[in-house]
Amino acid sequence: MAHSAVSILRGPGELAAMTVEVVKRIFTKPFQFREFVEQAWFITSVTLMPTILVSIPFGAVISLQVGNLTGQLGAQSFAGATAVLAVVREAAPIAAALIIAGAAGSAICSDLGARKIREEIDAMEVLGVDPLERLVAPRVVATMFVALMIIGIVIAAGIGGGYFFTVIVQGGSAGAFLSSFTALASITDLYIAIIKAVVFGGMAAIVGAYKGLNAGGGPSGVGRAVNEAVIVAFMLLFFINAVITAIYFQVVPPPGI
């Protein structure tokens, strides 16, 4: 029983310790800028198209639901406010988290896992090169940077979809849609969405790197590591989202109408 309890706690403990070490290396070691640029370009290439393909129907569904709800309540003038509130506060960070964890996190895990089974990581350690400094830290910063861009695309697509379905499809007022933006949402909501995206990107990259660096058992082991990385990242990101949202509502009360 004691052994099983230790094995259960070992994974989260090692992940937390790795998070601390990566943060230290980002701020205290000479940063690998070239690796950062290469990884930022690579992560952008694997996440940009999924972001565009996901954000358009994502924004459409939210806009249709919000438009029907405001129509039933007789509050069509607040359609823009509710669409912006739903997209900026929750939908965009969640969509960014799913894309980052599913595309970027799995790509990082498979890359580092392949290096691990080819014993490149062991060779780096023998030569005195720190894998966390050389490989992990630039990937974490690159993923955070790309997540910041992704959430901007999702927010723009969500609000654009809301305008299209509310004004053009459902015949709403364009002036009322645009003028009600700040009725429920505020600039603080945008700030917290950006913070969520950056935190989600960093955690997804760290989880992917942790699983990749601990992969074993050949190519099939790398596949299992990628699968575990995506699942763990999803669960962790949804938990972090709930914690940040709860703290945000306590610190910044929602405005009244």
KEKE-3310 file (N, C-alpha, C; in steps of 0.2 Angstrom, whole numbers, plus 5000, padded with zeros to 4 digits):
npx = (5004:5010:5020:5012:5006:5017:5021:5010:5011:5023:5024:5016:5024:5037:5034:5030:5043:5051:5044:5048:5062:5063:5058:5067:5078:5074:5075:5087:5098:5109:5099:5093:5091:5090:5086:5073:5067:5066:5058:5047:5042:5040:5030:5020:5018:5011:5000:4993:4984:4975:4970:4963:4953:4946:4942:4933:4920:4918:4916:4905:4895:4894:4889:4877:4870:4871:4864:4851:4848:4848:4838:4826:4825:4822:4832:4840:4849:4860:4867:4879:4887:4886:4891:4904:4908:4907:4916:4928:4931:4930:4928:4938:4951:4949:4948:4961:4969:4965:4970:4984:4988:4984:4990:5003:5009:5009:5017:5029:5032:5033:5045:5055:5054:5058:5071:5075:5074:5083:5094:5100:5097:5104:5117:5119:5119:5130:5140:5139:5129:5114:5099:5087:5089:5094:5085:5072:5068:5068:5057:5046:5045:5043:5031:5022:5023:5017:5004:4999:4997:4988:4977:4973:4969:4958:4949:4947:4941:4929:4922:4920:4913:4901:4896:4893:4883:4874:4870:4870:4864:4854:4848:4850:4854:4868:4874:4870:4875:4889:4890:4887:4898:4906:4897:4895:4907:4925:4941:4949:4945:4950:4964:4965:4962:4972:4983:4978:4980:4994:4999:4993:4999:5013:5011:5007:5017:5027:5022:5022:5036:5040:5034:5040:5054:5054:5051:5051:5055:5055:5049:5035:5034:5036:5024:5014:5018:5015:5001:4998:5003:4995:4982:4985:4989:4977:4968:4975:4975:4962:4959:4967:4962:4949:4953:4960:4949:4940:4948:4949:4935:4934:4943:4940:4925:4911:4904:4889:4873)
npy = (4994:5006:5007:5009:5021:5030:5028:5034:5047:5051:5055:5067:5075:5075:5081:5094:5098:5098:5109:5119:5119:5122:5135:5142:5140:5147:5161:5162:5156:5157:5161:5151:5157:5155:5142:5145:5153:5144:5133:5141:5144:5131:5126:5135:5131:5119:5122:5133:5131:5121:5130:5140:5132:5127:5139:5146:5138:5136:5149:5152:5143:5147:5160:5157:5151:5161:5171:5165:5164:5177:5182:5175:5180:5193:5202:5207:5218:5216:5206:5207:5210:5199:5189:5193:5192:5178:5173:5179:5178:5164:5154:5157:5155:5141:5135:5138:5131:5118:5117:5119:5110:5098:5099:5106:5101:5087:5087:5092:5082:5070:5073:5075:5063:5054:5058:5054:5040:5037:5039:5052:5062:5056:5057:5070:5074:5067:5074:5086:5095:5103:5096:5102:5116:5117:5111:5111:5123:5133:5128:5129:5143:5146:5140:5147:5159:5157:5153:5165:5171:5163:5164:5177:5175:5166:5174:5185:5178:5172:5184:5190:5179:5180:5193:5191:5181:5186:5199:5198:5186:5184:5196:5207:5222:5231:5242:5241:5229:5232:5243:5237:5230:5233:5232:5221:5214:5218:5226:5220:5207:5203:5204:5193:5182:5182:5180:5167:5160:5160:5154:5141:5137:5136:5126:5115:5113:5110:5098:5090:5089:5083:5070:5066:5066:5056:5045:5028:5011:5010:5014:5012:5015:5029:5033:5029:5039:5051:5050:5049:5062:5071:5068:5070:5084:5090:5087:5094:5107:5111:5110:5120:5131:5132:5135:5148:5155:5155:5162:5174:5179:5181:5191:5201:5207:5204:5216:5226:5227)
npz = (5000:5004:4995:4983:4985:4986:4972:4966:4970:4965:4951:4950:4959:4953:4941:4946:4952:4941:4934:4942:4941:4927:4926:4933:4925:4914:4918:4924:4917:4903:4889:4876:4862:4848:4847:4853:4843:4832:4838:4841:4828:4823:4832:4829:4816:4818:4825:4820:4808:4814:4824:4817:4810:4821:4828:4820:4819:4832:4837:4830:4835:4848:4846:4840:4851:4861:4854:4852:4866:4871:4863:4867:4880:4878:4876:4865:4863:4871:4865:4859:4870:4878:4870:4868:4881:4884:4874:4877:4891:4894:4883:4873:4880:4884:4871:4866:4875:4873:4859:4861:4870:4863:4850:4851:4863:4861:4850:4856:4865:4857:4850:4860:4866:4856:4855:4867:4867:4857:4864:4864:4874:4885:4880:4879:4893:4897:4891:4898:4895:4899:4898:4901:4900:4887:4879:4884:4891:4880:4872:4881:4883:4869:4867:4876:4870:4857:4861:4866:4854:4848:4856:4853:4839:4841:4849:4840:4829:4836:4840:4828:4822:4830:4827:4814:4814:4823:4818:4803:4800:4810:4809:4818:4827:4821:4827:4840:4844:4843:4852:4864:4869:4881:4891:4899:4899:4903:4901:4910:4909:4897:4900:4910:4902:4893:4902:4906:4894:4892:4904:4902:4890:4894:4904:4897:4888:4897:4903:4891:4889:4900:4900:4888:4890:4899:4893:4887:4881:4867:4851:4853:4866:4866:4859:4869:4878:4872:4871:4885:4889:4882:4888:4902:4901:4897:4908:4918:4913:4913:4927:4931:4925:4931:4944:4942:4937:4948:4958:4951:4950:4964:4966:4957:4956:4946:4934:4936:4927)
capx = (5000:5014:5023:5008:5005:5023:5021:5005:5013:5030:5023:5015:5030:5042:5032:5031:5050:5053:5042:5052:5068:5062:5057:5074:5083:5072:5077:5094:5103:5109:5093:5094:5086:5089:5081:5067:5064:5065:5053:5041:5040:5038:5024:5015:5016:5007:4994:4989:4978:4969:4967:4958:4948:4942:4939:4927:4914:4918:4913:4898:4891:4893:4885:4870:4868:4870:4859:4845:4846:4846:4831:4821:4825:4821:4838:4844:4854:4865:4870:4887:4890:4886:4896:4911:4910:4908:4922:4935:4932:4930:4929:4945:4956:4948:4950:4968:4972:4964:4974:4990:4989:4983:4995:5010:5011:5010:5023:5035:5033:5036:5051:5059:5053:5062:5078:5076:5075:5089:5099:5103:5097:5109:5123:5120:5120:5137:5144:5138:5124:5108:5093:5081:5092:5095:5079:5065:5066:5066:5051:5041:5044:5040:5024:5019:5022:5012:4998:4997:4995:4982:4971:4970:4965:4951:4945:4944:4936:4923:4918:4918:4907:4896:4894:4890:4877:4869:4868:4868:4860:4848:4845:4851:4857:4875:4876:4868:4880:4896:4890:4886:4904:4908:4892:4896:4915:4929:4948:4952:4943:4955:4970:4965:4962:4979:4986:4977:4983:5001:5000:4991:5005:5018:5010:5006:5024:5031:5019:5024:5043:5041:5033:5045:5060:5054:5048:5055:5052:5055:5043:5028:5034:5035:5017:5011:5020:5012:4995:4998:5004:4989:4977:4987:4988:4969:4965:4978:4973:4955:4959:4970:4957:4944:4956:4961:4943:4938:4951:4947:4929:4934:4947:4937:4918:4908:4900:4882:4871)
capy = (5000:5012:5008:5011:5028:5033:5028:5039:5054:5052:5058:5075:5078:5076:5086:5100:5099:5100:5115:5124:5119:5125:5142:5144:5141:5153:5167:5162:5154:5160:5158:5148:5161:5152:5136:5148:5155:5138:5130:5145:5143:5124:5126:5139:5128:5113:5124:5138:5129:5119:5136:5143:5128:5126:5145:5148:5134:5138:5156:5151:5139:5152:5166:5155:5150:5167:5175:5163:5165:5184:5183:5173:5185:5200:5207:5207:5223:5214:5200:5208:5210:5192:5185:5195:5189:5171:5171:5182:5175:5156:5150:5157:5151:5134:5133:5139:5126:5112:5116:5119:5103:5093:5099:5108:5097:5081:5087:5092:5075:5065:5076:5074:5056:5051:5060:5050:5033:5037:5041:5059:5065:5054:5059:5077:5074:5065:5080:5091:5099:5102:5096:5107:5122:5117:5109:5112:5130:5137:5125:5131:5150:5147:5138:5152:5165:5155:5153:5172:5173:5159:5166:5182:5173:5163:5180:5188:5173:5172:5190:5190:5175:5183:5198:5188:5177:5191:5205:5197:5180:5185:5202:5211:5229:5231:5247:5238:5224:5235:5247:5234:5226:5234:5232:5215:5212:5223:5225:5215:5200:5201:5202:5187:5178:5182:5176:5160:5157:5160:5148:5135:5136:5134:5120:5110:5112:5106:5091:5086:5088:5078:5064:5064:5064:5050:5039:5022:5005:5010:5019:5011:5019:5036:5033:5030:5045:5056:5049:5051:5069:5075:5067:5074:5091:5092:5087:5099:5114:5112:5111:5127:5136:5132:5139:5155:5158:5156:5167:5180:5181:5184:5197:5206:5206:5205:5222:5225:5230)
capz = (5000:5005:4988:4978:4987:4983:4965:4964:4971:4962:4945:4951:4962:4948:4937:4950:4953:4934:4933:4946:4937:4920:4927:4935:4919:4909:4921:4927:4913:4896:4885:4869:4858:4842:4848:4854:4837:4828:4841:4840:4821:4822:4835:4825:4810:4819:4828:4816:4805:4819:4827:4812:4809:4827:4831:4816:4821:4839:4838:4827:4840:4854:4844:4839:4857:4864:4851:4854:4873:4872:4860:4872:4886:4876:4877:4859:4863:4875:4861:4858:4877:4880:4865:4870:4888:4883:4871:4880:4897:4895:4877:4870:4884:4884:4865:4866:4879:4869:4854:4863:4873:4858:4845:4853:4868:4859:4846:4860:4868:4853:4848:4865:4867:4851:4857:4873:4865:4853:4869:4863:4880:4889:4877:4881:4900:4898:4888:4902:4893:4903:4893:4903:4898:4880:4875:4887:4892:4874:4870:4885:4881:4863:4867:4879:4865:4852:4865:4866:4847:4847:4859:4849:4834:4843:4851:4834:4826:4840:4840:4821:4821:4834:4823:4808:4815:4826:4814:4797:4800:4814:4808:4824:4825:4821:4832:4847:4845:4845:4858:4871:4871:4887:4896:4904:4899:4904:4899:4915:4906:4892:4903:4913:4896:4891:4907:4906:4888:4894:4909:4898:4885:4898:4907:4891:4886:4903:4903:4885:4889:4906:4897:4883:4893:4903:4888:4887:4878:4860:4848:4856:4872:4864:4858:4875:4882:4869:4874:4892:4889:4880:4894:4908:4900:4897:4915:4922:4911:4915:4934:4932:4922:4936:4950:4940:4936:4955:4961:4947:4953:4971:4966:4952:4955:4939:4934:4936:4921)
cpx = (5004:5018:5019:5006:5011:5023:5016:5007:5020:5029:5022:5021:5036:5040:5032:5038:5053:5050:5046:5059:5068:5062:5063:5078:5080:5075:5084:5100:5103:5104:5095:5089:5085:5085:5074:5063:5062:5059:5046:5038:5037:5031:5018:5013:5011:5001:4990:4983:4973:4966:4961:4952:4943:4939:4933:4921:4913:4914:4906:4893:4889:4889:4878:4867:4866:4864:4852:4843:4844:4839:4826:4820:4823:4826:4843:4850:4860:4869:4877:4890:4891:4891:4903:4913:4911:4914:4928:4936:4933:4932:4936:4951:4956:4950:4958:4971:4971:4969:4982:4992:4989:4988:5002:5013:5013:5017:5030:5037:5036:5043:5056:5059:5058:5069:5080:5078:5081:5095:5103:5103:5103:5116:5124:5122:5128:5142:5143:5133:5117:5102:5088:5083:5092:5089:5072:5063:5064:5059:5045:5040:5041:5033:5020:5018:5017:5005:4995:4994:4988:4976:4968:4966:4958:4947:4942:4939:4929:4919:4916:4912:4901:4892:4890:4883:4871:4866:4866:4863:4853:4845:4845:4854:4864:4878:4875:4873:4887:4896:4890:4892:4906:4903:4893:4904:4919:4936:4951:4950:4948:4962:4970:4965:4969:4984:4985:4980:4991:5003:4998:4996:5011:5017:5010:5013:5028:5029:5022:5032:5044:5040:5038:5051:5060:5051:5053:5051:5051:5050:5037:5028:5033:5027:5013:5012:5016:5004:4994:4999:4998:4983:4979:4987:4981:4967:4969:4976:4966:4955:4962:4965:4951:4947:4957:4954:4940:4941:4950:4940:4929:4938:4943:4930:4915:4904:4893:4880:4868)
cpy = (5006:5013:5011:5019:5032:5034:5033:5046:5056:5056:5066:5078:5079:5081:5093:5102:5101:5107:5121:5125:5123:5133:5145:5145:5146:5159:5168:5160:5158:5157:5157:5151:5158:5146:5139:5149:5149:5134:5134:5144:5136:5123:5130:5135:5122:5116:5130:5136:5126:5125:5139:5139:5127:5133:5147:5144:5136:5144:5156:5148:5144:5157:5163:5154:5156:5171:5172:5164:5173:5186:5181:5177:5192:5205:5206:5212:5221:5207:5201:5207:5202:5187:5187:5192:5182:5169:5173:5178:5168:5153:5151:5154:5144:5131:5133:5133:5119:5111:5116:5112:5098:5093:5101:5103:5090:5081:5088:5085:5070:5067:5074:5066:5052:5052:5055:5043:5032:5038:5047:5062:5063:5056:5066:5078:5072:5070:5086:5096:5098:5102:5101:5114:5123:5116:5111:5119:5134:5134:5128:5139:5150:5145:5143:5158:5163:5155:5160:5174:5169:5162:5173:5180:5170:5169:5183:5184:5173:5178:5191:5186:5177:5188:5196:5185:5181:5196:5203:5191:5181:5192:5207:5218:5229:5236:5245:5233:5227:5239:5244:5230:5227:5234:5226:5213:5219:5222:5220:5208:5198:5200:5195:5181:5177:5178:5169:5156:5156:5154:5142:5133:5133:5127:5114:5108:5108:5099:5087:5085:5083:5071:5061:5062:5058:5044:5034:5016:5006:5015:5018:5015:5027:5037:5034:5036:5051:5056:5051:5059:5073:5074:5071:5081:5094:5092:5093:5106:5115:5114:5118:5132:5137:5136:5146:5158:5160:5162:5174:5183:5184:5190:5203:5204:5208:5212:5221:5229:5237)
cpz = (5000:4998:4983:4979:4985:4976:4962:4964:4967:4955:4946:4954:4957:4943:4940:4950:4946:4932:4936:4943:4931:4921:4929:4929:4914:4912:4923:4923:4906:4891:4878:4864:4851:4842:4849:4847:4833:4831:4840:4833:4820:4826:4832:4819:4811:4823:4824:4813:4809:4822:4823:4811:4815:4829:4827:4819:4828:4841:4835:4832:4846:4852:4843:4846:4861:4861:4852:4862:4874:4868:4864:4878:4884:4877:4871:4859:4867:4871:4861:4865:4879:4876:4867:4877:4888:4880:4874:4887:4898:4888:4873:4874:4884:4877:4864:4869:4876:4863:4856:4866:4868:4853:4847:4858:4866:4854:4850:4863:4864:4851:4854:4867:4862:4852:4863:4871:4861:4857:4868:4870:4885:4887:4879:4889:4901:4896:4893:4900:4896:4898:4895:4900:4890:4876:4878:4888:4886:4872:4874:4884:4874:4863:4871:4874:4860:4855:4865:4859:4846:4850:4856:4843:4836:4845:4845:4830:4830:4840:4833:4819:4824:4830:4817:4809:4819:4822:4807:4796:4803:4813:4814:4822:4826:4827:4839:4849:4847:4851:4864:4873:4878:4893:4901:4905:4901:4901:4904:4912:4901:4895:4906:4907:4894:4896:4907:4900:4889:4898:4906:4894:4889:4901:4902:4889:4891:4903:4897:4886:4895:4903:4892:4885:4898:4899:4888:4883:4870:4857:4851:4863:4871:4862:4864:4879:4879:4871:4881:4893:4888:4886:4900:4907:4900:4904:4919:4920:4913:4923:4935:4930:4928:4942:4948:4940:4943:4958:4957:4950:4960:4971:4963:4952:4948:4939:4934:4929:4923)
residu = (MET:ALA:HIS:SER:ALA:VAL:SER:ILE:LEU:ARG:GLY:PRO:GLY:GLU:LEU:ALA:ALA:MET:THR:VAL:GLU:VAL:VAL:LYS:ARG:ILE:PHE:THR:LYS:PRO:PHE:GLN:PHE:ARG:GLU:PHE:VAL:GLU:GLN:ALA:TRP:PHE:ILE:THR:SER:VAL:THR:LEU:MET:PRO:THR:ILE:LEU:VAL:SER:ILE:PRO:PHE:GLY:ALA:VAL:ILE:SER:LEU:GLN:VAL:GLY:ASN:LEU:THR:GLY:GLN:LEU:GLY:ALA:GLN:SER:PHE:ALA:GLY:ALA:THR:ALA:VAL:LEU:ALA:VAL:VAL:ARG:GLU:ALA:ALA:PRO:ILE:ALA:ALA:ALA:LEU:ILE:ILE:ALA:GLY:ALA:ALA:GLY:SER:ALA:ILE:CYS:SER:ASP:LEU:GLY:ALA:ARG:LYS:ILE:ARG:GLU:GLU:ILE:ASP:ALA:MET:GLU:VAL:LEU:GLY:VAL:ASP:PRO:LEU:GLU:ARG:LEU:VAL:ALA:PRO:ARG:VAL:VAL:ALA:THR:MET:PHE:VAL:ALA:LEU:MET:ILE:ILE:GLY:ILE:VAL:ILE:ALA:ALA:GLY:ILE:GLY:GLY:GLY:TYR:PHE:PHE:THR:VAL:ILE:VAL:GLN:GLY:GLY:SER:ALA:GLY:ALA:PHE:LEU:SER:SER:PHE:THR:ALA:LEU:ALA:SER:ILE:THR:ASP:LEU:TYR:ILE:ALA:ILE:ILE:LYS:ALA:VAL:VAL:PHE:GLY:GLY:MET:ALA:ALA:ILE:VAL:GLY:ALA:TYR:LYS:GLY:LEU:ASN:ALA:GLY:GLY:GLY:PRO:SER:GLY:VAL:GLY:ARG:ALA:VAL:ASN:GLU:ALA:VAL:ILE:VAL:ALA:PHE:MET:LEU:LEU:PHE:PHE:ILE:ASN:ALA:VAL:ILE:THR:ALA:ILE:TYR:PHE:GLN:VAL:VAL:PRO:PRO:PRO:GLY:ILE)
# end
